[in-house]
């Protein structure tokens, strides 16, 4: 691989103007398509084949009005008054008449007639039902309805909007995300020692992300996808794009410290060595994200493919556009410091890594045991992991969705926001038994210990479908509500015996079904990812024990990140610091998404660290020294890369969308733990215990696996004047590093 990338990079450098122009034209073309021909993104996370979705499809087919999206107007009377006072009632009636005139509205309920007034008569609500399903209700209709309720606010009433059609879109690009990019630039400037060199990774990464995200927006015209897919593509593409460019530029400037190295040769060698690791690491991220296809869940498949394509573009940018841009800068990328000063600074930076490696490998068993126990302690909260989708309680406290949730809870109890829809297909029940079956079912549901109320049955025009609303006593995110849904579905055989079919749907039931489906898919997905890690790393490092160690470390990182996510979002710790509006279950697709993304990123650091160790081992055959020199030479760039990813992902923690917030936190925490605890600490400790055995592989397996050169061992040798008699340059450099480490 390295030899081909070497020739590829030289070709890119010689045609650098054409390469840069091609990328700019590609950005213009994709940007034009994405900006002008993009589709609309969905706010719902649906899973075909689950019961709640089957019920929605049945309603859409046989009872379309009941399948339409709803915007719930929630009103609270001014202090000392009630919503049924003549003045308040007159204003409310006028607003509801205006709401009925909004395009697409098919029905508007009257609070007093529908029993939608609280017992103290201070809070009421009206359901505005549309012909379109919730995700398809146009923004223009929402804005028109929001304007129609303004007279109620002018009259002193509090008015908030909720309902299935008010799910907000996930968005990115706010100040918090920009702060993450600024922090990344500062880290790049420190790591590379040049503002120009620090700016290049940002520019190339932003170009790659723009192509990926705008391309995703264009594809949304033909494929249904959630807004989270584009935000995830932005999040991952930006992080890996900066990191991959950093690895190549760092190697390039390190080589240019030697005045004998020409800039063209340096670009080719940097692309061949660091670029090989980028290609290999990027391939693992792409495969891991694309592997989300095996879950069989459409929205997660699209999310994974969008992220995978963006990462693939980041890799292509790193091995094509970046060499061309470096070629345009030429000698200006060479460090300006005199060679001796540069060597001293590099040794000081390497000495920190060397000192750390010596400390970790001095008592590797103790370090390994302490690290594993610490990570297991972080993972302990994951034992209580509950999956779900965020309710309106998780929206920002200033949002109308959150305020409507609070008003309904105050006026009608915590379970009102968890209303479940029971759908009974009675077409095959004998005509004379239909009413009795439905009445018996309603009585049984009302008698449940966690049911507050059951609405009167509403029949479709044909009479073959009956709908009842069931209001639990517990909130949408409570385990008691999940148990209630299961008990309701346990009554399906009784209805089936009469010839009918019973379904339970609604937003709460849909969230429960999605969580269950994703939970079932998680073990298989983790198994596939671990197997993938073993195969890829065995090919890269010609070893059995290195892949096993890497896979176990990856599982520890995932466990620690999930444990931290449960501790924050489910158990409610540090909510004020992270601006978490309400505790609740962990986002249902977070564990699978975290597993896929963190696997790829963990393999990045594994490849960059261990490839340096193997490179030294191939020359010296000294396993202990290979660990120390591998850490010494790669520590600074790996630490910088990890900090950049933590900064980029961490910026999304302060996004208002609760799903984006939880993903940003889980990835930032997971990358931090994996880079600094697992890769920089546990990996050298484990390698020290394994010794030479770490690099062993059965001969039969060595013959079967393809030989991939990611260290550049087959690159053409550099012309050199040769070392001084009796002196080995590598030995002298190692002794200098040892002396610097001893001083520290």
C-alpha positions, 0 to 999 in steps of 0.5 A, spaced: 500 500 500 505 504 501 509 504 495 502 505 491 501 511 495 508 514 494 507 514 487 500 516 487 502 522 491 508 524 487 503 524 481 498 529 485 504 533 487 506 534 479 499 536 477 497 539 483 493 545 480 489 540 476 487 536 483 485 543 487 481 545 481 478 538 480 476 539 488 473 546 487 469 544 481 466 538 485 464 542 491 461 547 486 457 542 483 455 538 489 454 544 493 449 547 487 445 540 487 445 540 495 443 547 496 437 547 490 435 540 489 435 538 497 429 534 500 426 534 506 428 531 512 424 527 517 423 528 525 421 521 526 425 515 528 420 509 525 422 502 524 418 498 519 415 491 522 414 493 529 407 493 532 406 501 533 408 502 525 403 496 523 398 500 527 400 507 524 399 503 517 393 500 518 390 507 520 393 510 514 389 505 510 382 504 513 382 511 518 386 516 515 383 522 519 386 518 525 393 517 522 394 525 521 399 529 525 396 533 531 398 540 533 396 541 540 394 548 543 395 548 550 392 554 554 393 556 561 389 562 564 392 568 567 392 568 575 386 568 578 382 566 572 379 560 568 379 558 561 372 557 562 371 565 564 366 568 558 372 573 556 377 567 556 372 562 552 370 567 547 377 569 545 379 561 545 373 560 540 375 565 536 382 562 535 380 555 534 375 558 528 382 561 525 386 554 526 380 550 523 381 555 517 389 553 516 390 549 510 391 542 511 387 542 518 381 537 518 379 537 525 379 542 531 377 539 538 373 543 543 376 543 550 369 543 553 366 538 549 372 533 549 373 534 556 380 537 555 379 542 561 383 541 567 379 539 574 381 546 576 379 549 570 386 553 569 389 549 563 385 546 557 388 544 550 385 543 543 388 538 538 388 541 531 389 535 526 392 535 519 391 530 513 398 529 513 402 525 517 406 528 523 413 528 519 409 531 513 405 537 516 408 543 512 412 548 516 408 554 513 402 551 516 405 551 523 407 558 522 400 560 520 397 556 526 403 559 531 400 566 528 393 564 529 394 563 537 397 570 538 391 573 540 390 569 546 397 571 548 395 578 547 389 577 552 394 575 557 394 567 557 400 562 556 399 559 549 404 553 548 404 548 542 405 540 542 403 534 539 406 529 534 407 534 529 411 539 533 418 535 533 423 540 532 429 538 527 436 537 529 440 542 527 448 544 527 452 550 526 451 554 532 456 558 537 458 551 541 460 547 535 464 553 532 468 554 539 470 546 538 473 548 531 476 554 534 479 549 540 481 545 534 485 550 531 489 552 537 491 545 538 493 544 531 497 550 532 501 548 538 502 541 535 505 543 528 508 549 530 505 553 525 499 557 523 499 556 516 500 548 517 495 549 523 490 552 518 491 547 512 487 541 516 481 545 517 481 548 510 481 541 507 477 538 512 471 543 511 472 542 504 471 535 505 465 535 510 462 540 505 462 535 499 459 530 504 454 534 507 451 537 501 451 531 497 447 528 503 442 533 503 441 532 495 440 525 496 435 526 501 431 528 495 430 521 493 431 517 500 427 519 507 432 521 512 432 524 519 435 531 520 440 527 525 443 524 519 446 530 516 448 532 523 452 526 524 455 526 518 458 533 519 460 531 526 464 525 524 467 528 517 469 534 521 473 530 526 476 525 522 478 530 516 482 534 521 485 528 524 487 525 518 490 531 515 494 532 522 497 525 521 500 527 514 502 534 515 505 532 522 509 527 518 511 531 512 514 537 517 518 532 521 521 529 515 522 536 512 526 538 519 532 534 515 535 539 510 537 533 505 529 532 504 526 535 498 519 537 499 516 533 494 520 527 496 517 528 503 510 529 501 510 523 497 513 519 503 508 522 508 502 520 504 505 513 503 507 512 511 502 516 515 497 516 508 497 508 509 495 509 516 489 514 514 487 509 509 487 503 513 484 507 519 479 510 515 477 504 512 475 501 518 471 507 520 467 506 513 466 499 514 464 500 521 458 505 519 456 501 513 455 495 518 449 499 521 446 496 515 445 489 518 441 492 523 435 492 518 433 499 521 432 504 515 433 510 519 439 507 522 442 505 515 441 511 512 445 515 518 451 510 517 451 510 510 451 518 510 457 518 515 461 513 512 461 517 505 463 523 509 469 519 512 470 516 505 471 523 502 475 525 508 480 520 506 480 521 499 481 529 501 487 527 505 491 523 500 489 527 494 487 534 495 492 535 501 498 532 497 496 537 492 496 543 497 502 541 500 505 541 493 503 548 492 506 551 499 512 547 497 518 550 501 514 554 506 512 548 510 519 547 512 520 548 519 524 555 520 528 553 526 535 551 525 536 543 524 539 542 531 534 547 535 528 543 531 532 536 533 532 539 541 525 541 541 523 534 537 527 530 543 523 534 548 517 533 545 518 525 544 521 525 551 515 526 554 512 520 550 518 516 552 518 518 559 510 516 559 512 509 556 517 508 561 513 509 567 507 505 564 511 499 562 515 499 569 510 495 572 505 493 566 501 488 570 499 493 576 498 499 570 493 494 566 489 491 572 488 498 575 486 501 568 481 495 567 478 496 574 477 503 573 474 502 566 469 497 569 467 502 575 466 507 569 461 502 566 457 500 572 452 505 571 450 501 564 447 495 568 441 500 569 441 502 561 434 503 559 433 505 551 428 510 549 427 516 545 427 523 548 420 526 550 418 533 549 420 534 557 428 533 554 427 539 549 430 546 552 426 549 558 425 555 553 422 551 548 414 551 547 414 543 546 417 543 553 412 548 556 406 545 553 409 538 556 409 541 563 402 545 562 399 538 561 403 534 566 400 540 571 393 540 569 392 532 567 397 528 570 404 525 568 401 520 564 397 525 559 404 526 555 404 518 554 397 517 551 397 510 548 393 509 542 389 502 542 387 500 535 382 494 534 381 491 527 374 488 528 372 487 520 373 479 522 369 479 528 361 478 527 357 484 527 353 482 533 359 481 537 363 487 535 360 492 541 361 487 546 368 485 544 370 493 544 366 494 551 370 488 554 376 490 552 375 497 554 373 495 561 379 491 562 384 496 560 381 501 565 382 496 570 389 496 569 393 499 575 397 504 571 391 506 567 388 513 569 383 513 563 380 510 557 377 514 552 370 512 549 371 508 542 371 511 536 369 507 529 372 508 522 367 510 517 366 503 515 366 500 522 371 495 521 376 499 525 376 502 533 380 507 536 381 508 544 386 513 547 389 510 554 392 515 559 397 512 563 398 514 570 406 514 569 410 519 565 412 517 557 420 515 560 417 511 566 419 503 566 411 503 569 409 505 562 413 500 558 410 495 562 403 497 561 404 497 553 406 490 554 400 488 559 396 491 553 399 487 548 398 481 552 390 482 551 391 481 543 390 473 544 383 474 547 381 479 541 384 474 536 380 469 539 374 473 537 377 474 530 379 481 531 386 484 532 389 489 537 395 494 536 398 499 541 401 505 538 402 512 539 409 516 540 410 513 546 409 506 544 413 507 538 419 509 542 418 503 546 418 499 540 424 502 536 428 501 543 426 494 543 428 493 536 435 496 537 436 493 543 435 486 540 440 488 534 446 490 538 449 484 540 449 482 533 452 488 531 458 488 536 459 481 534 460 483 527 464 489 529 469 485 534 470 480 528 472 485 523 477 488 528 480 482 529 481 481 521 483 488 520 488 488 525 491 481 524 492 483 516 495 490 518 500 487 524 501 480 522 499 478 529 494 475 533 495 478 540 495 485 538 488 484 535 485 481 541 488 486 545 485 492 541 478 489 541 478 488 548 480 495 549 475 497 545 469 494 548 472 497 555 471 504 552 464 503 549 462 500 556 465 506 560 462 511 555 455 508 555 456 508 563 457 515 563 452 516 558 447 513 563 450 516 569 448 523 566 442 523 561 438 517 565 440 518 572 441 526 572 448 527 574 451 534 572 445 536 568 445 543 570 452 543 567 451 540 561 444 543 560 440 537 560 433 539 561 430 532 564 432 525 565 430 519 561 432 513 557 438 513 553 437 515 546 435 508 543 440 508 537 446 511 541 449 504 543 449 502 536 451 508 533 457 509 539 459 502 537 460 503 530 463 510 530 468 509 536 470 502 533 473 506 527 476 512 531 479 507 536 482 503 530 485 510 528 489 511 534 491 503 535 494 503 528 498 510 528 501 507 535 502 500 534 504 501 527 510 506 529 512 500 534 512 495 529 516 499 525 521 500 530 521 492 532 522 490 524 528 494 525 531 492 532 527 486 534 527 489 541 520 488 543 521 493 549 524 498 546 519 498 540 514 500 545 518 506 548 520 509 541 513 507 538 510 511 544 515 517 543 514 518 536 507 518 536 505 521 542 504 528 541 500 527 534 496 522 537 494 526 543 493 532 539 488 528 534 484 526 540 484 532 543 481 535 537 476 530 536 474 531 543 473 538 542 469 537 536 465 532 539 464 536 545 462 542 541 455 538 540 454 537 547 451 544 548 446 543 542 439 544 544 437 537 540 437 532 546 439 526 541 445 530 538 447 532 545 447 525 548 451 523 541 456 528 542 457 527 549 458 519 548 463 520 543 467 526 546 467 521 553 469 515 549 474 518 544 478 521 551 477 514 554 480 510 548 485 515 547 488 517 553 486 511 558 486 505 553 491 506 547 496 511 551 496 507 557 493 500 557 496 498 550 503 499 552 502 496 558 499 490 555 504 490 549 510 490 555 507 483 558 506 480 551 513 482 549 516 478 543 509 474 543 505 480 541 508 480 534 507 472 533 503 469 528 502 462 526 505 460 519 499 458 516 495 464 517 501 468 515 501 465 508 493 466 508 492 473 510 494 479 505 501 482 506 499 490 507 505 494 508 503 500 512 509 502 515 513 504 508 518 498 509 518 497 501 519 505 499 525 506 495 531 508 500 533 515 501 540 517 498 545 519 504 552 520 506 552 515 511 553 515 518 559 516 521 564 510 522 562 506 528 555 510 530 548 508 528 544 514 527 538 511 530 542 508 536 544 515 537 537 518 537 535 513 542 540 515 547 538 522 546 531 521 547 533 517 553 537 522 556 532 527 555 527 523 559 532 522 564 532 529 565 524 529 566 
